[in-house]
Amino acid sequence: MSEIDMTAADRFMKKISDYYNDLGYPVVWEDVGSERQLEIQFKSESGYFVTATLLAEGNDVVIKDEWGRAQKIKATKGNLEMIKSWSEER
């Protein structure tokens, strides 16, 4: 992915990918049609593995869970820190 044609959402997702990859979490990039999505697998407090999927939608990021719930967020530093904190909560 070229740095020149990356949207704010692409850069946001790349930072998340790098962060979780460096921590040793399973991180997978997939191309779905014309969209790229990022999947991160977490081990929950109950011991089950759960997956968070992030999709770029313009300059926003849509976060989906395994149960079909979705939330659109802005690609901001505060939201980046929130997603990074998931590694501490699990």
Secondary structure by P-SEA (a helix, b strand, c coil): cccccccaaaaaaaaaaaaaaaaccbbbbbbcccbbbbbbbbbccccbbbbbbbbbcccbbbbbccccbbbbbcccaaaaaaaaaccccc
